[in-house]
Amino acid sequence: MPEGPSIVILREEAAKFRRKTVRKVSGDSSIDLQRMQGRRVVSLRSWGKHFLVEFSSFSLRVHLLMFGTYRIDEPKPKPPRLALEFDNGTLYFYTASLKYVEGLLDDTYDWRADVMSPEWDPALARRKLRRQPDALACDALLDQEVFAGVGNIIKNEVLFRIGVHPESTIGALPPRTLTRLVAQAREYSFDFLEWKKRYVLRQHWQAHRKRDCPTCGARLTKAKLGLRERWAYFCGQCQRRY
């Protein structure tokens, strides 16, 4: 599943379509795609894992699910879920969930919850976490209402960085550790963004999909944990269970 930093890259790559008019719409989505025909794009935004194409009175929300992809100007040899054609190029989406958001985006999205947003509010994230003391750290980091944009890679890498076992409960974390968890959710996301732009992201993974701990050399544990049962990679020696 594309995580927040990848959606930021999509937003940046699609920036040339801002303030351009949709000349043609096609695709196999079941929503009324023709609603966008002839409409001018006001802005291109992102919130967590959502890519947002904003028009004057509504917006299109694109979620790339687990295996969704996009192309700009160079289509794949298969029908797209959506193709938006402009005078200066075409934006294609494949295996994506599409939905319209009515009205102003500010009425739907709290930008303070997006770890990639300039409006990110770590104090708000800490308050939300304190309200769920029994939540496991691996679940809390994937909670999009707290950490919009954080996915499984970021979750595994953040927990390894701060030395916290994924099955630790939020309420048991020392205050400083909780603060580090919140801070690293954002810091690692921007590291992710930089590495992905340089095509070296995988080279920097410490735990995710790794076999051995780079710190102590022990074999990493791989298990489906938490309510979401997402794959966790962690070191039972270096990551403390609170």
Accessible surface in RSA format (square Angstrom, percent):
REM  Atomic radii and reference values for relative SASA: ProtOr
REM  Chains: A
REM  Algorithm: Lee & Richards
REM  Probe-radius: 1.40
REM  Slices: 20
REM RES _ NUM      All-atoms   Total-Side   Main-Chain    Non-polar    All polar
REM                ABS   REL    ABS   REL    ABS   REL    ABS   REL    ABS   REL
RES MET A   1    69.98  36.2  34.73  23.0  35.24  83.9  33.84  28.8  36.14  47.9
RES PRO A   2    30.46  22.2  20.55  18.7   9.91  36.0  28.88  23.8   1.58   9.8
RES GLU A   3     5.90   3.4   5.08   3.8   0.82   1.9   2.06   4.0   3.83   3.1
RES GLY A   4     0.69   0.8   0.00   N/A   0.69   0.8   0.35   1.0   0.33   0.7
RES PRO A   5     0.00   0.0   0.00   0.0   0.00   0.0   0.00   0.0   0.00   0.0
RES SER A   6    15.25  12.9  12.88  17.2   2.37   5.5   9.01  19.2   6.24   8.7
RES ILE A   7     1.72   1.0   1.72   1.3   0.00   0.0   1.72   1.2   0.00   0.0
RES VAL A   8     7.43   4.9   7.43   6.7   0.00   0.0   7.43   6.5   0.00   0.0
RES ILE A   9    19.77  11.3  19.77  14.7   0.00   0.0  19.77  14.2   0.00   0.0
RES LEU A  10     0.05   0.0   0.05   0.0   0.00   0.0   0.05   0.0   0.00   0.0
RES ARG A  11    76.73  32.2  75.60  38.5   1.13   2.7  11.48  15.7  65.25  39.5
RES GLU A  12    77.13  44.3  58.50  44.3  18.62  44.3  35.54  68.7  41.59  34.0
RES GLU A  13    91.23  52.4  71.09  53.8  20.14  48.0  36.34  70.3  54.89  44.8
RES ALA A  14     0.00   0.0   0.00   0.0   0.00   0.0   0.00   0.0   0.00   0.0
RES ALA A  15    54.30  49.9  44.89  69.3   9.40  21.4  46.25  65.1   8.05  21.3
RES LYS A  16    84.85  41.4  66.57  40.8  18.28  43.5  60.56  54.5  24.29  25.9
RES PHE A  17     0.73   0.4   0.73   0.4   0.00   0.0   0.73   0.4   0.00   0.0
RES ARG A  18   113.24  47.5 104.92  53.5   8.32  19.8  28.90  39.5  84.34  51.1
RES ARG A  19   115.61  48.5 105.10  53.6  10.51  25.0  35.39  48.4  80.22  48.6
RES LYS A  20    85.97  41.9  84.35  51.8   1.62   3.9  29.88  26.9  56.10  59.8
RES THR A  21    33.48  23.8  27.42  27.8   6.06  14.4   8.12  10.9  25.36  38.3
RES VAL A  22     0.11   0.1   0.00   0.0   0.11   0.3   0.00   0.0   0.11   0.3
RES ARG A  23   123.80  52.0 109.60  55.9  14.20  33.8  36.16  49.4  87.65  53.1
RES LYS A  24   118.74  57.9 118.29  72.6   0.44   1.1  61.41  55.3  57.33  61.1
RES VAL A  25     7.86   5.2   0.00   0.0   7.86  18.9   0.11   0.1   7.74  21.0
RES SER A  26    49.44  41.8  44.27  59.1   5.17  11.9  33.50  71.3  15.94  22.3
RES GLY A  27    34.24  42.2   0.00   N/A  34.24  42.2   6.42  17.6  27.82  62.3
RES ASP A  28    89.37  62.6  58.10  57.8  31.27  74.0  41.45  97.5  47.93  47.8
RES SER A  29    21.45  18.1   4.80   6.4  16.65  38.4   2.45   5.2  19.00  26.6
RES SER A  30   120.52 101.8  78.22 104.4  42.30  97.5  56.66 120.7  63.86  89.5
RES ILE A  31    44.04  25.1  30.55  22.8  13.49  32.5  37.70  27.1   6.34  17.2
RES ASP A  32    91.12  63.8  77.08  76.7  14.04  33.2  39.74  93.5  51.38  51.2
RES LEU A  33    12.68   7.1   9.67   6.9   3.01   7.6   9.67   6.8   3.01   8.1
RES GLN A  34   101.58  56.8  91.66  67.0   9.92  23.6  58.02 123.5  43.56  33.0
RES ARG A  35    82.20  34.5  67.20  34.3  15.01  35.7  33.06  45.2  49.14  29.8
RES MET A  36     0.00   0.0   0.00   0.0   0.00   0.0   0.00   0.0   0.00   0.0
RES GLN A  37    77.71  43.5  62.84  45.9  14.86  35.4  32.90  70.0  44.81  34.0
RES GLY A  38    48.54  59.9   0.00   N/A  48.54  59.9  25.35  69.6  23.19  51.9
RES ARG A  39    74.67  31.4  73.44  37.4   1.24   2.9  26.14  35.7  48.53  29.4
RES ARG A  40   131.84  55.4 124.30  63.4   7.54  18.0  45.14  61.7  86.70  52.5
RES VAL A  41     0.45   0.3   0.10   0.1   0.35   0.8   0.10   0.1   0.35   0.9
RES VAL A  42    57.15  37.6  54.84  49.6   2.32   5.6  56.48  49.1   0.68   1.8
RES SER A  43    19.07  16.1  19.07  25.5   0.00   0.0  18.79  40.0   0.28   0.4
RES LEU A  44    18.63  10.4   4.97   3.6  13.66  34.3   4.97   3.5  13.66  36.8
RES ARG A  45    67.59  28.4  66.30  33.8   1.28   3.1  18.35  25.1  49.23  29.8
RES SER A  46     8.38   7.1   2.17   2.9   6.21  14.3   0.67   1.4   7.71  10.8
RES TRP A  47    20.99   8.4  20.99  10.2   0.00   0.0  20.99  11.2   0.00   0.0
RES GLY A  48     2.74   3.4   0.00   N/A   2.74   3.4   0.15   0.4   2.59   5.8
RES LYS A  49    17.14   8.4  15.30   9.4   1.84   4.4   6.12   5.5  11.02  11.7
RES HIS A  50    30.32  16.6  30.32  21.1   0.00   0.0  16.36  16.9  13.96  16.2
RES PHE A  51     0.20   0.1   0.20   0.1   0.00   0.0   0.20   0.1   0.00   0.0
RES LEU A  52     0.00   0.0   0.00   0.0   0.00   0.0   0.00   0.0   0.00   0.0
RES VAL A  53     0.84   0.5   0.84   0.8   0.00   0.0   0.84   0.7   0.00   0.0
RES GLU A  54    25.73  14.8  25.73  19.5   0.00   0.0   1.57   3.0  24.16  19.7
RES PHE A  55     4.18   2.1   0.14   0.1   4.04  10.5   0.14   0.1   4.04  11.5
RES SER A  56    84.59  71.5  55.06  73.5  29.53  68.0  46.55  99.1  38.04  53.3
RES SER A  57    65.56  55.4  53.94  72.0  11.62  26.8  47.24 100.6  18.33  25.7
RES PHE A  58     1.43   0.7   0.67   0.4   0.77   2.0   0.88   0.5   0.56   1.6
RES SER A  59     0.42   0.4   0.42   0.6   0.00   0.0   0.00   0.0   0.42   0.6
RES LEU A  60     0.00   0.0   0.00   0.0   0.00   0.0   0.00   0.0   0.00   0.0
RES ARG A  61    43.42  18.2  43.42  22.1   0.00   0.0   2.00   2.7  41.42  25.1
RES VAL A  62     0.37   0.2   0.00   0.0   0.37   0.9   0.00   0.0   0.37   1.0
RES HIS A  63    30.36  16.6  30.36  21.1   0.00   0.0  15.38  15.9  14.98  17.4
RES LEU A  64     5.55   3.1   4.46   3.2   1.09   2.7   4.46   3.1   1.09   2.9
RES LEU A  65    71.97  40.1  70.72  50.6   1.25   3.1  71.87  50.5   0.10   0.3
RES MET A  66    83.77  43.4  78.44  51.9   5.33  12.7  71.00  60.4  12.77  16.9
RES PHE A  67   164.97  82.5 147.22  91.2  17.75  46.2 154.03  93.4  10.94  31.3
RES GLY A  68     6.26   7.7   0.00   N/A   6.26   7.7   0.00   0.0   6.26  14.0
RES THR A  69    49.15  35.0  45.97  46.6   3.18   7.6  47.93  64.4   1.22   1.8
RES TYR A  70    52.30  24.4  40.54  23.1  11.76  30.6  30.63  23.0  21.67  26.7
RES ARG A  71    94.23  39.6  91.96  46.9   2.27   5.4  21.68  29.6  72.55  44.0
RES ILE A  72    38.97  22.2  21.40  15.9  17.57  42.3  21.40  15.4  17.57  47.7
RES ASP A  73    65.03  45.6  42.35  42.2  22.68  53.6  26.70  62.8  38.33  38.2
RES GLU A  74   123.25  70.8 121.17  91.7   2.07   4.9  37.98  73.5  85.26  69.6
RES PRO A  75    72.17  52.6  55.07  50.2  17.10  62.2  55.07  45.5  17.10 106.3
RES LYS A  76    46.90  22.9  38.69  23.7   8.21  19.5  17.92  16.1  28.98  30.9
RES PRO A  77   144.51 105.3 102.14  93.1  42.37 154.0 119.35  98.5  25.15 156.3
RES LYS A  78   101.34  49.4  88.36  54.2  12.98  30.9  58.55  52.7  42.80  45.6
RES PRO A  79   103.79  75.6  89.09  81.2  14.70  53.4  94.61  78.1   9.18  57.1
RES PRO A  80    26.45  19.3  26.35  24.0   0.10   0.4  26.35  21.8   0.10   0.6
RES ARG A  81    78.76  33.1  76.79  39.1   1.97   4.7   5.62   7.7  73.14  44.3
RES LEU A  82     0.00   0.0   0.00   0.0   0.00   0.0   0.00   0.0   0.00   0.0
RES ALA A  83     7.05   6.5   6.61  10.2   0.44   1.0   6.61   9.3   0.44   1.2
RES LEU A  84     0.26   0.1   0.26   0.2   0.00   0.0   0.26   0.2   0.00   0.0
RES GLU A  85    71.88  41.3  71.88  54.4   0.00   0.0   8.96  17.3  62.92  51.4
RES PHE A  86     9.93   5.0   2.14   1.3   7.80  20.3   2.14   1.3   7.80  22.3
RES ASP A  87   111.70  78.2  73.61  73.3  38.09  90.1  36.73  86.4  74.97  74.8
RES ASN A  88    54.48  37.6  34.49  33.3  19.99  48.1  39.35  94.7  15.13  14.6
RES GLY A  89    18.64  23.0   0.00   N/A  18.64  23.0  15.28  41.9   3.35   7.5
RES THR A  90    19.06  13.6  18.77  19.0   0.29   0.7   5.27   7.1  13.79  20.9
RES LEU A  91     1.40   0.8   1.40   1.0   0.00   0.0   1.40   1.0   0.00   0.0
RES TYR A  92    33.73  15.7  33.73  19.2   0.00   0.0  10.99   8.3  22.74  28.0
RES PHE A  93     0.00   0.0   0.00   0.0   0.00   0.0   0.00   0.0   0.00   0.0
RES TYR A  94     2.00   0.9   1.33   0.8   0.68   1.8   1.85   1.4   0.15   0.2
RES THR A  95    60.63  43.1  55.10  55.9   5.53  13.2  40.13  53.9  20.51  31.0
RES ALA A  96     0.59   0.5   0.00   0.0   0.59   1.3   0.00   0.0   0.59   1.6
RES SER A  97    35.62  30.1  29.13  38.9   6.49  14.9  15.90  33.9  19.72  27.6
RES LEU A  98    17.82   9.9   0.43   0.3  17.40  43.7   0.43   0.3  17.40  46.8
RES LYS A  99   113.71  55.5 112.06  68.8   1.64   3.9  60.48  54.4  53.22  56.7
RES TYR A 100    33.37  15.6  19.80  11.3  13.56  35.3  19.80  14.9  13.56  16.7
RES VAL A 101    14.52   9.6  10.80   9.8   3.73   9.0  14.52  12.6   0.00   0.0
RES GLU A 102   105.79  60.7  88.59  67.0  17.20  40.9  64.85 125.4  40.95  33.4
RES GLY A 103    38.80  47.8   0.00   N/A  38.80  47.8  32.16  88.3   6.63  14.9
RES LEU A 104   112.84  62.8 111.44  79.7   1.40   3.5 112.19  78.8   0.65   1.7
RES LEU A 105     1.49   0.8   0.14   0.1   1.35   3.4   0.14   0.1   1.35   3.6
RES ASP A 106    91.67  64.2  70.54  70.2  21.13  50.0  23.68  55.7  67.98  67.8
RES ASP A 107   118.55  83.0  79.98  79.6  38.57  91.2  31.78  74.8  86.77  86.5
RES THR A 108    78.16  55.6  45.31  45.9  32.85  78.3  37.58  50.5  40.58  61.3
RES TYR A 109    17.78   8.3  10.93   6.2   6.84  17.8  10.43   7.8   7.34   9.1
RES ASP A 110    53.49  37.5  43.76  43.6   9.73  23.0  34.25  80.6  19.24  19.2
RES TRP A 111    23.88   9.6  22.30  10.8   1.58   3.7  22.30  11.9   1.58   2.6
RES ARG A 112   103.93  43.6 103.26  52.6   0.68   1.6  32.33  44.2  71.60  43.4
RES ALA A 113     3.99   3.7   1.92   3.0   2.08   4.7   3.99   5.6   0.00   0.0
RES ASP A 114     4.95   3.5   4.95   4.9   0.00   0.0   0.00   0.0   4.95   4.9
RES VAL A 115     0.00   0.0   0.00   0.0   0.00   0.0   0.00   0.0   0.00   0.0
RES MET A 116    18.01   9.3   4.28   2.8  13.73  32.7   4.44   3.8  13.57  18.0
RES SER A 117     9.86   8.3   7.22   9.6   2.64   6.1   6.24  13.3   3.62   5.1
RES PRO A 118   132.81  96.8  98.59  89.9  34.22 124.4 104.22  86.0  28.60 177.7
RES GLU A 119    99.35  57.0  87.43  66.1  11.92  28.4  37.83  73.2  61.52  50.2
RES TRP A 120    24.62   9.9   8.15   3.9  16.47  38.7   5.63   3.0  18.98  30.8
RES ASP A 121    37.90  26.5  35.79  35.6   2.11   5.0   9.00  21.2  28.90  28.8
RES PRO A 122    53.67  39.1  53.67  48.9   0.00   0.0  53.67  44.3   0.00   0.0
RES ALA A 123    35.86  33.0  35.28  54.4   0.58   1.3  35.56  50.1   0.30   0.8
RES LEU A 124    17.23   9.6  17.23  12.3   0.00   0.0  17.23  12.1   0.00   0.0
RES ALA A 125     2.51   2.3   0.75   1.2   1.75   4.0   1.83   2.6   0.68   1.8
RES ARG A 126    55.48  23.3  55.48  28.3   0.00   0.0   1.68   2.3  53.80  32.6
RES ARG A 127   110.18  46.3 107.31  54.7   2.87   6.8  50.65  69.2  59.53  36.1
RES LYS A 128    36.73  17.9  34.13  20.9   2.61   6.2  26.90  24.2   9.84  10.5
RES LEU A 129     0.00   0.0   0.00   0.0   0.00   0.0   0.00   0.0   0.00   0.0
RES ARG A 130   138.72  58.2 117.89  60.1  20.82  49.6  59.09  80.8  79.63  48.3
RES ARG A 131   169.48  71.2 135.27  69.0  34.20  81.4  74.89 102.3  94.59  57.3
RES GLN A 132    51.44  28.8  45.84  33.5   5.60  13.3  27.68  58.9  23.76  18.0
RES PRO A 133    63.66  46.4  61.46  56.0   2.20   8.0  61.59  50.8   2.07  12.9
RES ASP A 134   125.43  87.9 110.95 110.4  14.48  34.2  36.36  85.6  89.07  88.8
RES ALA A 135    22.71  20.9  10.47  16.2  12.23  27.8  20.88  29.4   1.83   4.8
RES LEU A 136    43.93  24.5  42.96  30.7   0.97   2.4  42.96  30.2   0.97   2.6
RES ALA A 137     0.00   0.0   0.00   0.0   0.00   0.0   0.00   0.0   0.00   0.0
RES CYS A 138     2.34   1.8   1.93   2.2   0.41   1.0   1.89   4.8   0.45   0.5
RES ASP A 139    10.27   7.2   9.71   9.7   0.56   1.3   5.86  13.8   4.42   4.4
RES ALA A 140     0.93   0.9   0.00   0.0   0.93   2.1   0.93   1.3   0.00   0.0
RES LEU A 141     0.00   0.0   0.00   0.0   0.00   0.0   0.00   0.0   0.00   0.0
RES LEU A 142    10.89   6.1   5.91   4.2   4.98  12.5   5.91   4.1   4.98  13.4
RES ASP A 143    29.81  20.9  29.78  29.6   0.02   0.1   3.09   7.3  26.71  26.6
RES GLN A 144    49.68  27.8  46.35  33.9   3.33   7.9  44.16  94.0   5.51   4.2
RES GLU A 145   115.63  66.4 115.43  87.3   0.20   0.5  48.94  94.7  66.69  54.5
RES VAL A 146     3.68   2.4   2.63   2.4   1.05   2.5   2.63   2.3   1.05   2.8
RES PHE A 147     0.00   0.0   0.00   0.0   0.00   0.0   0.00   0.0   0.00   0.0
RES ALA A 148     0.00   0.0   0.00   0.0   0.00   0.0   0.00   0.0   0.00   0.0
RES GLY A 149     0.00   0.0   0.00   N/A   0.00   0.0   0.00   0.0   0.00   0.0
RES VAL A 150     0.00   0.0   0.00   0.0   0.00   0.0   0.00   0.0   0.00   0.0
RES GLY A 151     1.11   1.4   0.00   N/A   1.11   1.4   1.11   3.0   0.00   0.0
RES ASN A 152    13.56   9.4  11.14  10.8   2.42   5.8   5.75  13.8   7.82   7.6
RES ILE A 153    32.14  18.3  32.14  23.9   0.00   0.0  32.14  23.1   0.00   0.0
RES ILE A 154     0.00   0.0   0.00   0.0   0.00   0.0   0.00   0.0   0.00   0.0
RES LYS A 155     1.31   0.6   1.31   0.8   0.00   0.0   0.00   0.0   1.31   1.4
RES ASN A 156     2.60   1.8   1.41   1.4   1.19   2.9   1.00   2.4   1.60   1.5
RES GLU A 157     1.50   0.9   1.37   1.0   0.13   0.3   0.01   0.0   1.49   1.2
RES VAL A 158     0.00   0.0   0.00   0.0   0.00   0.0   0.00   0.0   0.00   0.0
RES LEU A 159     2.37   1.3   2.37   1.7   0.00   0.0   2.37   1.7   0.00   0.0
RES PHE A 160    23.73  11.9  15.22   9.4   8.51  22.1  15.22   9.2   8.51  24.4
RES ARG A 161    80.99  34.0  53.54  27.3  27.45  65.3  30.05  41.1  50.94  30.9
RES ILE A 162    11.58   6.6   0.00   0.0  11.58  27.9   1.43   1.0  10.15  27.5
RES GLY A 163    20.37  25.1   0.00   N/A  20.37  25.1  14.41  39.5   5.96  13.3
RES VAL A 164     0.25   0.2   0.25   0.2   0.00   0.0   0.25   0.2   0.00   0.0
RES HIS A 165    18.42  10.1  18.42  12.8   0.00   0.0   7.04   7.3  11.38  13.2
RES PRO A 166     2.08   1.5   2.08   1.9   0.00   0.0   2.08   1.7   0.00   0.0
RES GLU A 167    45.70  26.2  41.61  31.5   4.09   9.7   0.82   1.6  44.87  36.6
RES SER A 168     0.00   0.0   0.00   0.0   0.00   0.0   0.00   0.0   0.00   0.0
RES THR A 169    45.22  32.2  45.22  45.8   0.00   0.0  34.59  46.5  10.63  16.1
RES ILE A 170     4.73   2.7   1.86   1.4   2.87   6.9   1.86   1.3   2.87   7.8
RES GLY A 171    50.88  62.7   0.00   N/A  50.88  62.7  20.26  55.6  30.62  68.6
RES ALA A 172    51.78  47.6  24.67  38.1  27.10  61.7  35.68  50.2  16.10  42.6
RES LEU A 173    12.18   6.8   0.00   0.0  12.18  30.6   0.00   0.0  12.18  32.8
RES PRO A 174    52.10  38.0  46.15  42.1   5.95  21.6  52.10  43.0   0.00   0.0
RES PRO A 175   107.70  78.5 101.72  92.7   5.98  21.7 106.45  87.9   1.25   7.8
RES ARG A 176   208.48  87.5 204.87 104.4   3.61   8.6  77.47 105.9 131.02  79.4
RES THR A 177    17.47  12.4  17.18  17.4   0.29   0.7   2.29   3.1  15.18  22.9
RES LEU A 178    10.47   5.8  10.47   7.5   0.00   0.0  10.47   7.4   0.00   0.0
RES THR A 179    60.80  43.2  60.39  61.2   0.41   1.0  44.66  60.0  16.14  24.4
RES ARG A 180   114.47  48.1 112.54  57.4   1.93   4.6  46.67  63.8  67.80  41.1
RES LEU A 181     0.00   0.0   0.00   0.0   0.00   0.0   0.00   0.0   0.00   0.0
RES VAL A 182     0.47   0.3   0.47   0.4   0.00   0.0   0.47   0.4   0.00   0.0
RES ALA A 183    49.93  45.9  40.64  62.7   9.29  21.1  46.87  66.0   3.06   8.1
RES GLN A 184    27.60  15.4  27.60  20.2   0.00   0.0   1.00   2.1  26.60  20.2
RES ALA A 185     0.00   0.0   0.00   0.0   0.00   0.0   0.00   0.0   0.00   0.0
RES ARG A 186    66.53  27.9  66.53  33.9   0.00   0.0  17.81  24.3  48.72  29.5
RES GLU A 187    91.03  52.3  84.49  63.9   6.54  15.6  30.45  58.9  60.58  49.5
RES TYR A 188     2.13   1.0   2.13   1.2   0.00   0.0   2.13   1.6   0.00   0.0
RES SER A 189     0.00   0.0   0.00   0.0   0.00   0.0   0.00   0.0   0.00   0.0
RES PHE A 190    78.30  39.2  73.16  45.3   5.14  13.4  73.45  44.5   4.85  13.9
RES ASP A 191    33.32  23.3  33.06  32.9   0.26   0.6   1.17   2.7  32.16  32.1
RES PHE A 192     4.86   2.4   4.86   3.0   0.00   0.0   4.86   2.9   0.00   0.0
RES LEU A 193    19.20  10.7  19.20  13.7   0.00   0.0  19.20  13.5   0.00   0.0
RES GLU A 194    91.40  52.5  86.82  65.7   4.57  10.9  32.08  62.1  59.32  48.4
RES TRP A 195    30.57  12.3  30.57  14.8   0.00   0.0  21.92  11.7   8.64  14.0
RES LYS A 196    77.11  37.6  72.72  44.6   4.39  10.4  26.58  23.9  50.53  53.8
RES LYS A 197    98.18  47.9  75.63  46.4  22.54  53.7  51.77  46.6  46.40  49.4
RES ARG A 198   127.35  53.5 108.48  55.3  18.88  44.9  65.58  89.6  61.77  37.4
RES TYR A 199   199.68  93.2 171.44  97.5  28.25  73.5 131.11  98.5  68.57  84.5
RES VAL A 200    27.88  18.3  26.45  23.9   1.44   3.5  27.88  24.2   0.00   0.0
RES LEU A 201    18.21  10.1  15.83  11.3   2.38   6.0  15.83  11.1   2.38   6.4
RES ARG A 202   149.24  62.7 145.85  74.4   3.39   8.1  58.31  79.7  90.93  55.1
RES GLN A 203   138.05  77.2 103.79  75.8  34.26  81.6  45.27  96.4  92.78  70.4
RES HIS A 204    62.55  34.2  57.23  39.8   5.32  13.6  36.53  37.6  26.02  30.3
RES TRP A 205    17.37   7.0  11.82   5.7   5.55  13.0  11.82   6.3   5.55   9.0
RES GLN A 206    73.90  41.3  71.75  52.4   2.15   5.1  20.65  44.0  53.25  40.4
RES ALA A 207     0.00   0.0   0.00   0.0   0.00   0.0   0.00   0.0   0.00   0.0
RES HIS A 208     9.29   5.1   9.25   6.4   0.04   0.1   6.63   6.8   2.66   3.1
RES ARG A 209   145.72  61.2 117.24  59.8  28.48  67.8  30.29  41.4 115.43  70.0
RES LYS A 210    84.20  41.1  75.23  46.2   8.97  21.4  30.58  27.5  53.63  57.1
RES ARG A 211   155.93  65.5 144.78  73.8  11.15  26.6  57.31  78.3  98.62  59.8
RES ASP A 212    55.96  39.2  45.14  44.9  10.82  25.6  19.30  45.4  36.66  36.6
RES CYS A 213     3.87   2.9   0.00   0.0   3.87   9.1   0.02   0.0   3.85   4.2
RES PRO A 214    74.56  54.3  30.83  28.1  43.73 159.0  43.32  35.8  31.24 194.2
RES THR A 215   102.92  73.2  68.23  69.2  34.69  82.7  55.37  74.4  47.55  71.9
RES CYS A 216    61.28  46.4  22.19  24.7  39.09  91.9  31.53  79.9  29.75  32.1
RES GLY A 217    52.00  64.1   0.00   N/A  52.00  64.1  29.05  79.7  22.95  51.4
RES ALA A 218    23.19  21.3  11.67  18.0  11.52  26.2  22.71  32.0   0.49   1.3
RES ARG A 219   154.72  65.0 133.97  68.3  20.75  49.4  50.49  69.0 104.23  63.2
RES LEU A 220    12.86   7.2   0.75   0.5  12.10  30.4   0.75   0.5  12.10  32.6
RES THR A 221    56.26  40.0  51.18  51.9   5.08  12.1  32.53  43.7  23.73  35.9
RES LYS A 222   114.89  56.0  89.53  54.9  25.36  60.4  39.70  35.7  75.19  80.1
RES ALA A 223    27.34  25.1  23.89  36.9   3.45   7.8  27.34  38.5   0.00   0.0
RES LYS A 224   116.01  56.6  91.61  56.2  24.40  58.1  34.58  31.1  81.42  86.7
RES LEU A 225    25.59  14.3  19.98  14.3   5.61  14.1  22.64  15.9   2.95   7.9
RES GLY A 226    20.94  25.8   0.00   N/A  20.94  25.8   5.42  14.9  15.52  34.8
RES LEU A 227   166.07  92.5 135.50  96.9  30.57  76.9 139.94  98.3  26.13  70.3
RES ARG A 228   106.99  44.9  83.68  42.7  23.31  55.5  39.47  53.9  67.52  40.9
RES GLU A 229   113.43  65.1 105.89  80.1   7.54  17.9  20.40  39.5  93.02  75.9
RES ARG A 230    59.71  25.1  57.71  29.4   2.00   4.8  26.62  36.4  33.09  20.1
RES TRP A 231   101.59  40.8 100.29  48.5   1.30   3.1  80.45  42.9  21.14  34.3
RES ALA A 232     0.22   0.2   0.22   0.3   0.00   0.0   0.22   0.3   0.00   0.0
RES TYR A 233    21.81  10.2  20.11  11.4   1.69   4.4   8.20   6.2  13.60  16.8
RES PHE A 234    14.02   7.0  14.02   8.7   0.00   0.0  14.02   8.5   0.00   0.0
RES CYS A 235     0.13   0.1   0.13   0.1   0.00   0.0   0.00   0.0   0.13   0.1
RES GLY A 236    55.20  68.1   0.00   N/A  55.20  68.1  23.96  65.8  31.24  70.0
RES GLN A 237   139.22  77.9 102.65  75.0  36.57  87.1  40.33  85.8  98.90  75.0
RES CYS A 238    45.22  34.2  21.55  24.0  23.66  55.6  18.16  46.0  27.06  29.2
RES GLN A 239     3.38   1.9   0.76   0.6   2.62   6.2   0.27   0.6   3.11   2.4
RES ARG A 240   156.18  65.6 147.54  75.2   8.64  20.6  51.89  70.9 104.29  63.2
RES ARG A 241   151.48  63.6 125.56  64.0  25.92  61.7  38.41  52.5 113.07  68.5
RES TYR A 242    58.90  27.5  28.72  16.3  30.18  78.5  31.54  23.7  27.36  33.7
END  Absolute sums over single chains surface
CHAIN  1 A    11747.9       9609.9       2138.0       5905.1       5842.8
END  Absolute sums over all chains
TOTAL         11747.9       9609.9       2138.0       5905.1       5842.8
